[in-house]
Amino acid sequence: MARWNLSIPDETDRAVRTFIARNGGKKGDLSRFVDEAVRRRIFDLTISRIKDRNAARDQQSILDLIDEEVGVLRAGSS
């Protein structure tokens, strides 16, 4: 497991620690909170970039491509 040394504004630190404490915080909850937040942000950025990349494409062609690929995967797993 990696260790990070981060600088966080005092206001953010207080807000997060207060939130965790008010919700029955236990040892390790701050690390779990940060891990979940980072994962969610990566996911959101990934989705945003995919949407931007596909913005010029016709939505029906994207749906057709998805249906085609799902069909190939289903046919291969039977």
Buried (B, 14 or more C-beta within 10 A) or exposed (E): EEEEEEEEEEEEEEEBBEEBEEEEBEEEBBEEBBEEEEEEEEEEEEEEEEEEEEEEEEEEEEEEEEEEEEEEEEEEEE
